Amino acid sequence: MKQFLVLQLFVVSVMAQVTLDVKVLPKGATIILDGKEIGSAPVKGYSVKPGLHEIRLEASGYAPAIHEIAVQDAKRLVADFMMNPMYKIKFRAKEKGLTFELNGEHTWRDEKIKLNLEAGAHRLRVYYLDELFDDQIIVADRNAEFIYTRYQPEPGGN
Amino acid sequence: MRIPHTSFLVFSAMFVLSGCGYMFAPKYSDPIYTQRPPLISLRYEYRDIHIYAPLQVVNTLPEAYQVYIYDKDNEVDALFAATYMPEEKIEVYLPQNTLSTDKNGTIFVISPQGRDMPEIKIKFTGVRYGDITLPVSKIIKTPAIVEGLVFRRYDDRMLGGIQLVAADSTGRTFYTKSRLDGDYRFELPNEYGYRNDIVVSAGVGSLFPVVKKDAQFNGKFNLEMDFPLGPSKEFVEQGNLYIVINNLTHFRIASSNGSFTPFLLAKNDIVAVTQVAGNRLYGLVEIFWSDENAEMISGWVREQDVIYAGNYFMSPQDDLELAKQ
């Protein structure tokens, strides 16, 4: 009877497996599922149980990504990820004595600095003598030089 | 001395003025993220549930089959509905996890389209995915059913093992026997549901006088007919009971040979004898105009035409014994 129950539990647990395929751009990204590295992308035919799982992706030159997936009871789940690249930005300000703050947490006072920015929009706040001097969104979409100039509203704009 | 090319000089100047200017610029220590989630696409590939409902079609051909699947808790909104042609296999494909896995939690309904073909409901236990083969469903036209009870009129005791015969006007006959609880049931072919020429006889082959009734369906397919057998309690109390042993036995108004015979008695008719004169017995016979309406008529029979019945029709143990005779 006990053996039968064990067998039944085994059968149920095997039946409940979902085949997981993970494809990542860029190829070769490290895939960590629930804290355990399961290989480099792409990974095919990995078995998971239905339920909540955490996938972490790491690749050189890309922002690490964490994503929670509620895996449904299915035959197969194909997950495609596109990681965000990191760009090297040369930042330069024409004015002196300014304090720069990016995304509310990264601060510097140098007029020239090399930044490693994730692709996408970042919020740049500029302070002069501890007073907010400027507030604008900058977009990193390639390796480039960024020359800071104070935001000037267009004439006639509100 | 060779003078460098102008474009080389311009390039060098731009290099010094721009890129080279960052050679000694500090590098911010941490990468700066947007906290933007990665682009992701999830595609599920589901298994399916395959249900096969085999059919056995008996002497009929429905125009089509309407098939429904219901959850047992909601027989209004079908999980699945489709029409199948007679030549098609009844197979249903459903996505994974669409059926209840409770025991007998799902109902498969096959509704043959055509006259007098009843709907078939099959309860079954669903699966998450995989194959289900349902039991074979017999597609048959609604039978004409005659059912009821056979009991002893004397004390309403149920009679088991009593032979019943249903015969039509062409002589085609159907047989059944009552069960121990007195129930009997005829399942006649569908066409009898539209006929009125069926006569059901109960007590054939027993010591009880045979009782006959007309089964008039008139387009109905279920008739209930009970058969009280044997004499009434009132009749039994009239005298000693004798059973007529031959058909066409004379029941005369006087004891003398040649006296008037108002009617003839049949085998197994019962006479409650009150007087004896030589080899002539005087008594009563009970004529039933209906189950409840009877009349007692007096007359004479010859002793040689009857046999003493004792308490056959009253004793508690006589039912099965009688039926076997």
Interface residues (C-beta under 8 A of the other chain):
Chain A: M15 L57 A63 A65 H67 I69 Q72 D73 A74 K75 R76 L77 V78 A79 D80 F81 M82 M83 N84 M86 K90 L102 N103 H106 W108 D110 K112 I113 K114 L115 N116 L117 E118 A119 G120 A121 H122 E145
Chain B: S18 G21 Y22 A25 P26 K27 Y28 D30 P31 I32 Y33 T34 Q35 R36 P37 P38 L39 I40 S41 L42 R43 Y44 E45 Y46 R47 Q96 N97 R128 Y129
